[in-house]
Amino acid sequence: MNFLKTIAAGALVASSLATSAFAADISPAVIFDMGGKHDKSFNEAAYRGAEAFKAKTGIKYREFEVTNPSQREQALRNFARRGMNPIVGIGFAQASAMEKVAKEFPDTKFAIVDSVVDLPNVRSVVFKEQEGSYLVGVIAALASKTGKVGFVGGMDIPLISAFSCGYKQGVKATDANAEVFENMTGTTPAAWNDPVKGGELAKSQFARGADVVFQAAGGTGVGVLQAAADEGKFSIGVDSNQNYVHPGSVLTSMVKGVDVAVEAVFTDAMNDKFTAGLQHLGLKENAVSYAMDEYNKDLVSAEMVAAAEKAKAAIIAGEISVHDYRTDNSCPVK
């Protein structure tokens, strides 16, 4: 049984076994980062995980949406002082604040998604985004009629370059002559929440001949999806399944199991099975993937699915090694 199925099964069992004693012992909290819990992407995936836990157990959780960087440490410390436990921080930008606050509250369980905080009371959950991005790159290359595809990232950081690099590798492995355009939205956290600029960047890539654009830009990506729909082109969603946002235009979405990771933290803490340390999750654990549903079933051909599944099996088997940009801040393909 793979990682996500195991966690999901555990969550179901936990919900049936939860007692009032458990409920009294856990006061979970989640801190969403810039873009908010309704960004239709990364933060929203975390929100779904917290909501799933609440629905299964009846245990409520506290939440906070960060709107400026100074609030991260304040929110973490305020929740810890109030006895919230466990506390989940969403996003790499919470790492420094969590490292400081987790040291101050060694008996409180913390978790962070998309970064690593090496402390005995912190679970760090990171994903192999490059692997899932490789698969949507394969699909993009096969869907493109022009041989030109694009990528719009949010904040210009190694994490987002890992998405881009994995995507390029998948595209080039499928069509060595393909051209990949790339733009980052900005260098500050505001880059996650600028759909107007996201749309402008996507339109500039369409104007250069791209007919498929993959976005990894949080709330900014909503503008990319809209631009593709307006231009009659294809977009690729990220983190959450965004196929429904513009049916017929969103080719697929590179999904991450952020929701499952958040639910697992809450469930493990409830069952006194919380463990700290690093969880590094990829295709093998079914923690990244591409989304197929009723909204894109007519867009992604059997040939595309077969090619993506072949690549997926090869990556899991170690026959294809997808380079992680974060290892040396370089990408083997352009």
Helices and strands as residue ranges (DSSP letters): H 3-17, H 20-25, E 29-32, H 42-57, E 62-65, H 71-81, E 87-90, G 92-94, H 95-104, E 110-113, E 122-127, H 129-143, E 148-155, H 158-174, E 179-186, G 189-192, H 195-207, E 212-216, G 218-220, H 221-231, E 234-239, E 250-256, H 258-270, E 277-281, E 288-290, H 302-317, G 325-327
